[in-house]
């Protein structure tokens, strides 16, 4: 499968950028799957994750087993 056919954004992507395909918001009781399909600069990845954490109210707990996290599925050049 050629990903550039599925996602034409990849053709013009630079080496200092990443393509975010999916974001997974892992909560203690469920998982929210979001289809992002967006190219961003690599240096803005942490800012993007922080924004998702704020938007979806992702919190850290004292017990690491109960931590809520944001995971990204990305493509890089």
Secondary structure, DSSP 8 states (H G I E B T S, - for coil): --HHHH-GGGGG--TTEEEEEEEEEE-SS-EEEEEEEEEEEGGGHHHHHHHHHHHTT----SSGGG--EEEEEEEE-
